[in-house]
Amino acid sequence: MEKTIINGTESVRFCNNVDFCVGTGRLGLALTEEYLKQLELVQSEIGFRHIRGHGLFSDDVAIYHEYEEDGVTKVEYNYTYLDRIFDSYMRLNIRPFIELGFMPEKLASGTQTIFYWKGNTTPPKDYKMWTDMVVALLEHLRERYGEQVLEWPIEVWNEPNLPGFWYKADMQEYFRLFKETFTAIKAYDERFKVGGPAICGVNDAEWIRKFLEFCRESGIKPDSVTRHHYCVEFPEHDGHYDYSKLEDPDMRMDNLQSTRDIIDSFEEFRGLPIHITEFSTSYTPQGVIHDTNLNAAYLAEQLARLGDMNESYSYWTFGDVFEERGVPFTPFHGGFGLVANGLIPKPTFYTFKFFKELKNFGSRCVLKDKTGVIVKNGQGYAGVLWNIDGSEFTREISFAAEGGEYTLITKTVDEETCNPLKLWHDLGEPANPTEEINELLRAAAKPLISSDTVKAEGGKADISVNVKKNGVVYFELTERRFTPDRGYDYDRVLSFH
């Protein structure tokens, strides 16, 4: 690999919105201890602004109720569990990205459900009752949490282009749901930001185009377009697990760009923000790739590029407390989460942490290519490098730098340095690890941190960073301020006999 020259004056487009939102299993799971511990870990180490999940109106959250009085059916709402869930989010400094779904059983027009937890995916039996429930929810949230609620994004339903998520994937019925919901929310307070159609994969271009045509004909303008983004071919099933091949990253980006192009082909909708409200590699909760270092490296390239055409992109999900196909049998089962059960960070956890560190370090990008992204601030440079091609490489980079010394810090995540999956396998793949084993797995789930000093000569500082197979490396090169204590000699310490 040729040496990369950074002169420090470059300005490369890099929209790093890594921390805008993260996904979660159904909201009712936020009532459990392990869920909250995993979210607390993610928030303390990464810190996302919003959280999005299914099941807001599903019966385990218990908002919608009907009762009969004097022969008349009446409605009442119960926010006991919802308040407990959202209060936990507030405490952990994360705010909802509100997905409106699924259908309360008593409000549903049919009996179709999805997942182990039986979320009802049929239209409402009465649209006025549905919109009354939605507006009442927003009123309650504003009363409890104040005007910040106006800044919480809203999405109408989830993946209506898939028949499991919306009865018969009925496009026109979804358009009605969107219009009725959008109109009711805007009539209550037009400052709320409402988007859709939250589609995934199947016929995505047709759905986006027809959704916008419907909005134009209906005289409404959504505040955003939402869709999902997964990056694997159709999986092969074996026992509890799904094995999938990764798709070409450029092809996946072209697919996202096609959505941007369709939106911008409508004069009245040109420039509308796109929120990717779910993205990952595999789209199944037993997608074995999720636990691997390859997942971490592949998603590093995704994070470098997703901001090119999208306002935000929400990883699905923060943790493995997740029950779409039932309660997982083992801690490593291909779950969506950044954190495995037992509070064990997976390699991908650090991909997100590294990109958040990039965001905190500096706003001007000086390099973005197929294996790395580098930013600059007044003290030096920071970057993330990754390797999804398999062959180990060393990236040599020459930075424009004034004289003096610089400190180089590297944080390495690869199959040798941060691989709790391998340790769990070598231990015999225990389904129910003891706390002692979990402590060992957590110890194996940390990056290798290394340091060195680099002398700037001839107006440049040169570094070499080794990136192994399926590796992700974060580095910082910053001015060294040497302030030794009186009488302390580091070299003499090391040579002491």
Secondary structure, DSSP 8 states (H G I E B T S, - for coil): ---EEE-S---B-----TTSEEEES-GGGGGSHHHHHHHHHHHHHT--SEEEES-TTSTTT--EEEEEETTEEEEEE--HHHHHHHHHHHHTT-EE-EEE--B-GGGBSS--EETTTTEE-S-BS-HHHHHHHHHHHHHHHHHHHGGGGGGS-EEESS-TTSTTTSGGG-HHHHHHHHHHHHHHHHHH-TTS-EEEEEE-STTHHHHHHHHHHHHHHHT---SEEEEEEE-B---EEETTEEE--B--HHHHHHHHHHHHHHHHTSGGGTT--EEEEEEES-SSTTBGGGGSHHHHHHHHHHHHHGGGT-SEEEES-SBS---TTSS-SSS-S--S-SEETTTEE-HHHHHHHHHHHHHHH-SEEEEEETTEEEEEETTEEEEEEE--SSS-EEEEEEEE--SEEEEEEEEEESTTTS-HHHHHHHTT--SS--HHHHHHHHHTSS-EEEEEEEEEBTTEEEEEEEE-TT-EEEEEEEE------TT--HHHHHT--
